[in-house]
Amino acid sequence: MRFEDGWTVREARRAYFDRSGFDTSSYEESWVRLPVGRLALYLPNLEGRKKCVAIHDLDHVVAEYDTDWRGELQIAGFELGLGCGRFWFGWMVNSQAISLGALLFPRDVFRAYVRGRRCTGSLFGLRQVDDAVLEKTLGALRAQMGIDRADAPPRLA
């Protein structure tokens, strides 16, 4: 997934939704659909999830991780690297996902975690995703977060 720096965050999120099949309805629905191969699990959409899923979607956009299993496990590492602030649901789900990621895609998830640690800001510091955020350019938001667009190998020294 690639999103241009000159796009507004709103435009990039729309493209993300178009590519992934998601939309903002999952921010308020009572149930969330989780595809697992040919099957789908339906889970209660807890208040904790509702509060952090809009930020999670924007993290996919700014970091350009896909919504397949690899991408979701990478975003878990990235978000744990950033820190999930006051969002207990984000800490819980990402901690569980990174464990699976360490088994399935250890290098990718580790790189995503380090990439998150290198950032200087996190969207989890927001109270909500509002028009002020959505009307910024994606480049400005990335600069605010201190995120690099290249998923470079981690520098350990």
N, C-alpha and C positions, 0 to 999 in steps of 0.2 A: 504494500500500500504506500503510495506516495502522495503527499499533499504539498502544494506550493506555498512558499513563505508569503507571497503576495495576496493569497486568498484571505478572506476574513475567516475567523474561527467558525462562524455560522456556516459559511460555504463549505469549509473543510468537513465539518460535522455532517452536513447534508450528503456530501460525497461518501463519507464513511458509512452512513446509514444506507445509502443506495447500494454500496458494495457488500455490506454485511447482512442486509435484510432487517436491520433493527430500526427503531424509531423512538421517539420520546414517550410513547405510551408505556414502556416498561418502567418509567419513572414513577408511575402511579398505580398500575394494575395490581390486583390482589394476588395474582399468580404469575410466575415467570416460567417460560418454556426453555428447557435446557436440552438441546439436541445431543444425543449420544448414538452416533452411527445412524442406523435406520429408525431408531426409537427416539422418543422424546420423554423426558421427565418433566413433570410439572411440580414446582416447589412454591411454597408460600413466599410472596414477595414481602419480606420483613421490612419494617420501618428503617432498620439499619442499612439494608441494601438500597432502599429508595433514596436515602440520603447521600450515598456515595456513588451510585451508578452513573450519574451525569458526569461526575469528575472522572470516573474510570473511562467512560467513552472519550472524553477529551484527552486523556492520557494516551489512548490508542492513536488519536489523531496527531498529537505533538510528537510522539515517539515513533510513530509509523509501524507499530506491531500489528500483525494481522489478527483475525478473530478465529483462526483455526486453533487446534490444541497447542501447537508450538507457540503461536502468538499469545494465547491466553496465559500460558505458563511464563513466557518472557515478560508480559506486562505485570504478572504477579511479582516477579523478581525486581522489575523496575520500580513498581510502587512501594515495595518494601525498602528498596534503596532510598527512595525519596522520603519515605515516612508517611504514614497514613493519618497523622495528626490525631484528632479527636474521634475519628471514624472507626469504632471498634469492629464493625463488620468488615471493613477493608483489611484490618490487621488479621482478623480471624481467617477470612477466605484466602487471602494472599499467603499466609503462613502455611495453610494446608496445600495450596497449589504449588508453592515453591518446593515442597517436599516431593511431590510427584514430578515436578520439573527437574529436580536433581537426579532422578532416576532415568527419565526419558530423554532429556535434552540438557545435560549438565553444563556444557560450555555456553550454550545460548542463554540459559537462565542466569548463569554466573555473570556473563558479560552484561546482561540487562540490569542485574542488581548493581554492578559497579557503575554502570552508566547512570542509574538513578542516584547513587551516592555522590557522583560528580556534579550533579545539578545543584544550583544555588537556591532554588525555590520549588515549591510544590503547590499544585492546585488544591491539595487537601487542606490548605490554609484558608480557602474560601468558605464563606458561609453558604453560598449558593452560586450556581452558574446563571448569571444574569446577562442582560443586554450589553453591559459594559465589557464583559469578557467576550461575548459572542461577536461584538463589532470590532475587536482588535484584529490586526493582521496576525496570521499564524506566525510569521517571522518575529513580530513584537512579543508574542506570548512565549515563543521559544527562547528569545533573548532574556525575557524576564525570568524564566526558569533556569537559564544557563544550560540549556540542553544542546548538545551537538547533534547534528543530523546523521553523522556517520556512526555506525555501531562498531566502533574500533575495539580491538582487543584491549583488555584492561592493562594499565600500567601499574605494576605492583611495587615499583621502587620509586 
